[in-house]
């Protein structure tokens, strides 16, 4: 796992970057294709509108100039016949706008915004849309194009030196192209986010798997050590009992028998701890709820730790100030959780333990605080203290034993009682566990 994990991370990372680069390349090509398509459709639509205008303007007009040597007319009559009506005379501003809009719609440019103007033969404007002038001069962001309004028959153009022009300006041409692709871009971005999320979940799962593998190894090592010691002690005691001198001495025989009994009880406790962990994994913790006085329970639990405290020259200060101390709890499990908290406070003390157990009550809860002067925990350990099999690093403190299940059990029991637990710790200075339990309100 240690060798393959970095390789897997590198391969996944390269794959992710490859997909991102492909997406960027595809998007660039899509924008370029869309830009060309817009430009062609824009040109076709404008040309079709110019042709439609020219049909109405030049219908029925004779535009050929008389050839030299032919029949001639007076100057006034000649101009009157040859001069066609203007676009302004044939169409209103709204009509031209509608024709351009329809032409754009037919060319799949339904959402394309535009402004337009019509120039006469002297290049003066005879018609302008409201926003045309402002859009016309912004050549950086806007795209403009000229479409001549000329007869369809090229022979009729002979002799014409100037003609009207339809000018169509598309504001923010590039922005409108990107806007037309917004759903495609949104889909591509969503697709990439899904891939990145999958990458994150995969890496996190691998890290969790690696962590679980390490925890499993630590648990097996701890379990082997915890069972090996009592088994070795029992084996030595059995060998001693086989000795004839020991058998003849009842006091010695009783001493070794008691050792076997104590070590057997110790092993049973370990087995029970592992079985409790299995029950917690299946969420099968059964509670037998009864009203119980927490202050009395604290005193009863402390009686079991008198010898340990004397051996370490430690002391426990009680500040049991809660006016109400009755909770509805399972006596066995609640006693065990208090025992775990006190046991931890004693075990993780590098010198004389100084433990303060205090209580106070609020309107709905009983608050229990267990404060010690032990080795404390890092921020990482505080975050992970309730994880199954996790054991905080104890530095040079080598007398701390266990499977890393105690605090997991405490958290499970408190959650089952609908309570809360909080941990505050400073490395090298000590740890405080604060437990909140709902007060018993009576039946």
TIGU-875446 format. One record per residue (C-alpha): x, y, z; residue in three letters. Coordinates in Angstrom, 1 decimal. Layout:
BEGIN
- c1:c2:c3:type
- X:Y:Z:ala .
...
***
This chain:
BEGIN
- c1:c2:c3:type
- 0.0:0.0:0.0:unk .
- 2.8:2.4:0.8:unk .
- 4.4:1.9:-2.6:unk .
- 1.2:1.8:-4.7:unk .
- -0.5:4.7:-3.0:unk .
- 1.7:7.5:-4.5:unk .
- 1.5:5.8:-7.9:unk .
- -2.3:5.8:-7.8:unk .
- -2.3:9.5:-6.7:unk .
- 0.0:10.5:-9.6:unk .
- -2.0:8.5:-12.2:unk .
- -5.3:10.0:-11.0:unk .
- -3.8:13.5:-11.0:unk .
- -2.4:13.1:-14.5:unk .
- -5.7:11.8:-15.7:unk .
- -7.5:14.7:-14.2:unk .
- -5.2:17.3:-15.7:unk .
- -5.5:15.5:-19.1:unk .
- -9.3:15.7:-19.0:unk .
- -9.1:19.4:-18.0:unk .
- -6.8:20.2:-20.9:unk .
- -9.0:18.3:-23.3:unk .
- -12.0:20.2:-22.0:unk .
- -10.2:23.5:-22.5:unk .
- -9.1:22.6:-26.0:unk .
- -12.6:21.4:-26.9:unk .
- -14.1:24.6:-25.6:unk .
- -11.7:26.7:-27.6:unk .
- -12.6:24.9:-30.8:unk .
- -16.3:25.1:-30.0:unk .
- -16.0:28.9:-29.5:unk .
- -14.1:29.3:-32.8:unk .
- -16.6:27.2:-34.7:unk .
- -19.5:29.1:-33.1:unk .
- -17.9:32.4:-33.9:unk .
- -17.5:31.4:-37.6:unk .
- -21.0:30.1:-37.7:unk .
- -22.4:33.3:-36.2:unk .
- -20.4:35.4:-38.6:unk .
- -21.6:33.5:-41.7:unk .
- -25.2:33.5:-40.5:unk .
- -25.0:37.2:-39.7:unk .
- -23.7:37.9:-43.2:unk .
- -26.4:35.7:-44.8:unk .
- -29.2:37.3:-42.8:unk .
- -28.0:40.8:-43.6:unk .
- -27.6:40.0:-47.3:unk .
- -31.1:38.5:-47.5:unk .
- -32.7:41.6:-45.8:unk .
- -30.8:43.9:-48.3:unk .
- -32.1:41.9:-51.2:unk .
- -35.7:42.0:-49.8:unk .
- -35.4:45.8:-49.5:unk .
- -34.1:46.2:-53.0:unk .
- -37.0:44.2:-54.5:unk .
- -39.5:46.8:-53.2:unk .
- -37.3:49.8:-53.9:unk .
- -36.4:49.0:-57.5:unk .
- -39.6:47.2:-58.6:unk .
- -40.9:48.8:-61.9:unk .
- -38.1:51.2:-62.3:unk .
- -36.0:51.5:-65.5:unk .
- -32.5:52.0:-64.3:unk .
- -30.5:51.8:-67.6:unk .
- -29.0:55.0:-68.7:unk .
- -29.7:56.0:-72.4:unk .
- -26.8:55.2:-74.7:unk .
- -25.1:57.9:-76.7:unk .
- -26.6:58.3:-80.1:unk .
- -29.9:57.0:-78.9:unk .
- -33.2:58.8:-78.1:unk .
- -32.6:61.6:-75.6:unk .
- -34.9:63.3:-73.1:unk .
- -34.7:66.5:-71.2:unk .
- -32.5:66.6:-68.1:unk .
- -35.4:67.0:-65.7:unk .
- -37.4:64.1:-67.2:unk .
- -34.3:61.9:-67.3:unk .
- -33.7:62.3:-63.6:unk .
- -37.3:61.8:-62.7:unk .
- -37.5:58.5:-64.5:unk .
- -34.1:57.1:-63.3:unk .
- -34.4:58.1:-59.6:unk .
- -35.9:55.2:-57.7:unk .
- -37.7:55.7:-54.3:unk .
- -35.6:55.4:-51.2:unk .
- -35.7:52.7:-48.5:unk .
- -37.1:55.3:-46.1:unk .
- -40.0:56.0:-48.5:unk .
- -40.9:52.4:-48.8:unk .
- -40.4:51.1:-45.2:unk .
- -40.8:52.3:-41.7:unk .
- -38.1:51.8:-39.0:unk .
- -40.2:49.1:-37.3:unk .
- -40.7:47.2:-40.6:unk .
- -36.9:47.0:-41.2:unk .
- -36.3:46.0:-37.6:unk .
- -38.9:43.2:-38.0:unk .
- -37.3:42.0:-41.3:unk .
- -33.8:41.8:-39.7:unk .
- -35.2:40.1:-36.6:unk .
- -37.0:37.5:-38.8:unk .
- -33.9:37.0:-40.9:unk .
- -31.7:36.4:-37.8:unk .
- -34.3:34.0:-36.4:unk .
- -34.2:32.0:-39.6:unk .
- -30.4:31.8:-39.4:unk .
- -30.5:30.4:-35.9:unk .
- -29.6:33.8:-34.3:unk .
- -32.7:34.1:-32.3:unk .
- -31.1:35.7:-29.3:unk .
- -28.7:37.9:-31.2:unk .
- -29.1:41.6:-30.3:unk .
- -28.5:44.2:-33.0:unk .
- -28.7:47.9:-34.1:unk .
- -29.1:49.1:-37.7:unk .
- -29.1:52.1:-39.9:unk .
- -29.7:52.9:-43.6:unk .
- -27.5:55.4:-45.6:unk .
- -28.6:57.1:-48.8:unk .
- -26.5:57.5:-51.9:unk .
- -24.6:60.4:-50.3:unk .
- -23.6:58.2:-47.3:unk .
- -25.9:60.2:-45.1:unk .
- -28.2:58.4:-42.7:unk .
- -31.8:58.4:-43.5:unk .
- -32.9:55.9:-40.8:unk .
- -31.3:54.9:-37.5:unk .
- -32.4:52.5:-34.7:unk .
- -32.3:54.1:-31.1:unk .
- -29.0:52.7:-30.0:unk .
- -27.2:52.7:-33.4:unk .
- -24.9:55.7:-33.0:unk .
- -23.5:54.5:-29.7:unk .
- -23.0:50.9:-30.9:unk .
- -21.5:52.1:-34.3:unk .
- -18.4:53.8:-32.8:unk .
- -17.5:51.0:-30.4:unk .
- -15.4:49.0:-32.9:unk .
- -13.5:47.2:-30.1:unk .
- -16.5:45.2:-28.8:unk .
- -19.1:45.5:-31.5:unk .
- -19.2:44.0:-35.0:unk .
- -20.6:46.0:-37.9:unk .
- -21.3:45.1:-41.5:unk .
- -22.5:47.0:-44.6:unk .
- -25.0:45.4:-47.0:unk .
- -25.7:47.4:-50.3:unk .
- -29.3:47.8:-51.3:unk .
- -28.9:47.2:-55.1:unk .
- -31.0:45.7:-57.9:unk .
- -30.8:41.9:-58.3:unk .
- -30.2:42.3:-62.1:unk .
- -26.6:43.3:-62.5:unk .
- -27.4:44.9:-65.9:unk .
- -29.6:47.4:-64.1:unk .
- -26.6:48.6:-62.1:unk .
- -24.9:49.9:-65.2:unk .
- -24.1:53.6:-64.8:unk .
- -24.9:53.7:-61.1:unk .
- -22.2:55.4:-59.0:unk .
- -23.7:55.1:-55.6:unk .
- -26.5:53.3:-53.8:unk .
- -28.1:52.9:-50.4:unk .
- -26.7:50.6:-47.7:unk .
- -28.1:48.7:-44.8:unk .
- -25.6:48.8:-41.8:unk .
- -26.2:46.2:-39.1:unk .
- -24.2:46.4:-35.9:unk .
- -24.1:43.6:-33.4:unk .
- -23.2:44.9:-29.9:unk .
- -20.8:42.8:-27.7:unk .
- -20.4:40.2:-30.4:unk .
- -18.0:38.0:-28.4:unk .
- -20.1:38.2:-25.3:unk .
- -23.2:37.1:-27.2:unk .
- -21.3:34.2:-28.6:unk .
- -20.3:33.1:-25.1:unk .
- -23.8:33.7:-23.9:unk .
- -25.2:31.4:-26.6:unk .
- -22.9:28.6:-25.2:unk .
- -23.7:29.2:-21.6:unk .
- -25.6:25.9:-21.1:unk .
- -22.9:23.9:-22.9:unk .
- -20.2:25.6:-20.8:unk .
- -22.3:25.0:-17.6:unk .
- -22.6:21.4:-18.5:unk .
- -18.8:21.1:-19.1:unk .
- -18.0:22.8:-15.8:unk .
- -20.5:20.6:-14.0:unk .
- -18.9:17.5:-15.6:unk .
- -15.4:18.7:-14.5:unk .
- -16.7:19.3:-10.9:unk .
- -18.1:15.8:-10.8:unk .
- -14.8:14.4:-12.0:unk .
- -12.9:16.5:-9.4:unk .
- -15.4:15.4:-6.7:unk .
- -14.9:11.8:-7.7:unk .
- -11.1:12.4:-7.6:unk .
- -11.4:13.9:-4.1:unk .
- -13.6:11.0:-2.8:unk .
- -11.3:8.4:-4.3:unk .
- -8.2:10.0:-2.7:unk .
- -10.0:10.5:0.6:unk .
- -11.1:6.8:0.5:unk .
- -7.6:5.7:-0.2:unk .
- -6.3:7.8:2.7:unk .
- -9.0:6.5:5.0:unk .
- -8.2:2.9:3.9:unk .
- -4.5:3.6:4.6:unk .
- -5.4:5.0:8.0:unk .
- -7.6:2.1:8.8:unk .
- -4.9:-0.3:7.8:unk .
- -2.5:1.4:10.2:unk .
- -5.1:1.5:13.0:unk .
- -5.8:-2.2:12.4:unk .
- -2.1:-3.0:12.7:unk .
- -1.9:-1.0:15.9:unk .
- -5.0:-2.7:17.3:unk .
- -3.6:-6.2:16.5:unk .
- -0.3:-5.3:18.1:unk .
- -2.1:-3.9:21.2:unk .
- -4.4:-6.9:21.4:unk .
- -1.5:-9.3:21.1:unk .
- 0.4:-7.5:23.9:unk .
- -2.7:-7.3:26.2:unk .
- -3.4:-11.0:25.8:unk .
- 0.2:-12.2:25.8:unk .
- 1.0:-10.7:29.2:unk .
- -1.8:-12.5:31.2:unk .
- -1.3:-15.7:29.3:unk .
- 2.4:-15.7:30.2:unk .
- 1.6:-14.9:33.9:unk .
- -1.0:-17.8:34.0:unk .
- 1.6:-20.1:32.4:unk .
- 4.2:-19.3:35.0:unk .
- 1.6:-19.6:37.8:unk .
- 0.5:-23.1:36.5:unk .
- 4.1:-24.2:36.4:unk .
- 4.6:-23.0:39.9:unk .
- 1.5:-24.9:41.1:unk .
- 3.0:-28.1:39.7:unk .
- 5.9:-27.8:42.0:unk .
- 5.6:-30.2:44.9:unk .
- 6.9:-27.6:47.4:unk .
- 4.3:-25.1:46.3:unk .
- 1.6:-27.8:46.5:unk .
- 2.7:-28.5:50.0:unk .
- 2.5:-24.9:51.1:unk .
- -1.2:-23.8:51.0:unk .
- -0.4:-20.1:51.3:unk .
- 1.8:-20.2:48.2:unk .
- -0.7:-22.4:46.3:unk .
- -3.5:-19.9:47.2:unk .
- -1.2:-17.0:46.0:unk .
- -0.6:-18.5:42.6:unk .
- -4.3:-19.6:42.3:unk .
- -5.3:-16.0:42.9:unk .
- -2.9:-14.8:40.2:unk .
- -4.5:-17.2:37.7:unk .
- -7.9:-15.9:38.8:unk .
- -6.9:-12.2:38.5:unk .
- -5.3:-12.7:35.1:unk .
- -8.4:-14.7:33.9:unk .
- -10.6:-11.8:35.0:unk .
- -8.3:-9.3:33.2:unk .
- -8.6:-11.4:29.9:unk .
- -12.4:-11.5:30.3:unk .
- -12.4:-7.7:30.5:unk .
- -10.4:-7.5:27.3:unk .
- -12.8:-9.9:25.6:unk .
- -15.8:-7.9:26.9:unk .
- -14.3:-4.7:25.5:unk .
- -13.9:-6.2:22.1:unk .
- -17.5:-7.5:22.2:unk .
- -18.7:-4.1:23.2:unk .
- -16.9:-2.7:20.2:unk .
- -18.7:-5.2:17.9:unk .
- -22.0:-4.2:19.4:unk .
- -21.3:-0.5:18.8:unk .
- -20.4:-1.3:15.2:unk .
- -23.8:-2.9:14.7:unk .
- -25.5:-0.1:16.8:unk .
- -27.0:-2.7:19.1:unk .
- -26.3:-0.9:22.4:unk .
- -29.3:-1.8:24.6:unk .
- -30.1:0.6:27.4:unk .
- -32.0:-0.2:30.6:unk .
- -33.0:3.4:31.6:unk .
- -33.6:4.1:35.3:unk .
- -33.4:7.3:37.4:unk .
- -30.0:7.4:39.1:unk .
- -28.1:9.9:41.2:unk .
- -24.9:10.9:39.5:unk .
- -23.1:12.1:42.6:unk .
- -23.6:8.7:44.3:unk .
- -22.3:7.0:41.1:unk .
- -19.2:9.2:41.0:unk .
- -18.4:8.3:44.7:unk .
- -18.9:4.6:43.9:unk .
- -16.6:4.8:40.8:unk .
- -13.9:6.6:42.7:unk .
- -13.8:3.8:45.4:unk .
- -12.3:1.5:42.6:unk .
- -9.4:3.9:42.0:unk .
- -8.2:4.5:45.5:unk .
- -5.3:2.1:45.2:unk .
- -4.1:3.5:41.9:unk .
- -4.2:7.0:43.2:unk .
- -2.3:6.1:46.4:unk .
- 0.3:4.3:44.2:unk .
- 0.8:7.4:42.1:unk .
- 0.4:9.8:45.1:unk .
- -2.5:11.4:43.3:unk .
- -5.6:13.1:44.5:unk .
- -9.1:13.9:43.2:unk .
- -10.9:17.1:44.1:unk .
- -14.7:16.9:44.1:unk .
- -16.8:20.0:43.4:unk .
- -20.2:18.4:43.2:unk .
- -22.3:21.6:43.1:unk .
- -25.2:20.5:41.0:unk .
- -28.6:21.1:42.7:unk .
- -30.2:18.5:40.5:unk .
- -28.1:15.4:39.8:unk .
- -30.7:12.8:38.8:unk .
- -30.6:11.5:35.2:unk .
- -32.5:8.8:33.4:unk .
- -29.6:6.5:32.4:unk .
- -28.5:2.9:32.1:unk .
- -26.6:2.2:35.4:unk .
- -24.0:-0.2:33.9:unk .
- -23.1:1.9:30.8:unk .
- -23.2:5.2:32.6:unk .
- -21.0:3.9:35.4:unk .
- -18.6:2.5:32.7:unk .
- -18.4:5.9:30.9:unk .
- -17.5:7.7:34.2:unk .
- -15.0:5.0:34.9:unk .
- -13.4:5.4:31.5:unk .
- -13.0:9.2:32.0:unk .
- -11.4:8.8:35.4:unk .
- -9.2:5.9:34.3:unk .
- -7.9:8.0:31.4:unk .
- -7.2:11.0:33.6:unk .
- -5.1:8.7:35.9:unk .
- -3.4:6.8:33.0:unk .
- -2.3:9.8:31.1:unk .
- -0.7:11.6:34.0:unk .
- 3.1:11.7:33.7:unk .
- 3.5:12.6:37.4:unk .
- 1.2:12.9:40.5:unk .
- -2.3:13.0:39.1:unk .
- -4.4:16.1:40.1:unk .
- -7.9:15.5:39.0:unk .
- -10.9:17.8:39.5:unk .
- -14.4:16.4:39.1:unk .
- -17.1:19.1:39.2:unk .
- -20.8:19.2:38.4:unk .
- -23.4:21.9:38.0:unk .
- -27.0:21.8:36.7:unk .
- -28.8:24.0:34.2:unk .
- -32.5:24.1:33.5:unk .
- -32.5:20.9:31.4:unk .
- -29.0:19.4:31.8:unk .
- -26.5:18.1:34.3:unk .
- -23.0:19.1:33.4:unk .
- -20.1:16.9:34.5:unk .
- -16.4:18.1:34.1:unk .
- -13.4:15.8:34.5:unk .
- -10.2:17.9:34.4:unk .
- -6.7:16.5:34.8:unk .
- -3.1:17.7:34.8:unk .
- -1.9:15.0:32.4:unk .
- 0.1:15.1:29.2:unk .
- -2.7:16.7:27.2:unk .
- -3.4:16.2:23.5:unk .
- -2.6:17.9:20.2:unk .
- -5.4:19.4:18.0:unk .
- -5.2:16.4:15.7:unk .
- -5.7:14.0:18.7:unk .
- -8.6:16.1:20.0:unk .
- -10.3:15.8:16.6:unk .
- -9.8:12.0:16.4:unk .
- -10.2:11.1:20.1:unk .
- -13.6:9.4:19.6:unk .
- -12.5:7.4:16.5:unk .
- -12.5:3.6:17.0:unk .
- -9.0:2.1:17.8:unk .
- -7.4:5.6:17.8:unk .
- -4.9:6.2:20.6:unk .
- -3.3:9.6:21.2:unk .
- 0.5:9.7:21.0:unk .
- 1.9:9.4:24.6:unk .
- 5.5:10.5:24.0:unk .
- 7.7:9.0:26.6:unk .
- 4.8:7.6:28.6:unk .
- 5.0:3.8:28.1:unk .
- 2.6:2.6:30.8:unk .
- -0.6:3.4:28.9:unk .
- -2.3:0.2:27.7:unk .
- -5.6:-0.5:25.8:unk .
- -7.2:-1.1:22.5:unk .
- -8.2:2.5:21.7:unk .
- -11.9:1.7:22.3:unk .
- -12.6:3.5:25.6:unk .
- -13.4:7.0:24.2:unk .
- -15.4:5.5:21.3:unk .
- -17.5:3.6:23.9:unk .
- -17.9:6.8:26.0:unk .
- -19.1:8.8:22.9:unk .
- -21.5:6.0:21.9:unk .
- -23.1:5.7:25.4:unk .
- -23.5:9.5:25.7:unk .
- -25.1:9.7:22.2:unk .
- -27.4:6.8:23.2:unk .
- -28.5:8.9:26.2:unk .
- -29.1:12.0:24.0:unk .
- -26.2:13.8:25.7:unk .
- -23.2:15.7:24.5:unk .
- -19.5:15.5:25.2:unk .
- -16.8:18.2:24.6:unk .
- -13.0:17.9:24.8:unk .
- -10.6:20.8:25.7:unk .
- -6.9:20.0:25.8:unk .
- -3.6:21.7:25.9:unk .
- -0.5:19.6:25.0:unk .
- 1.6:19.2:28.1:unk .
- -0.9:20.8:30.5:unk .
- -3.9:18.5:30.7:unk .
- -7.3:17.7:29.3:unk .
- -10.9:18.5:30.3:unk .
- -13.9:16.4:29.3:unk .
- -17.3:18.1:29.7:unk .
- -20.4:15.9:29.6:unk .
- -24.0:17.2:29.3:unk .
- -26.8:14.8:30.3:unk .
- -30.5:15.5:30.2:unk .
- -31.9:15.8:33.7:unk .
- -34.6:13.3:34.9:unk .
- -38.0:15.1:34.8:unk .
- -40.0:12.3:36.4:unk .
- -42.7:10.1:34.9:unk .
***
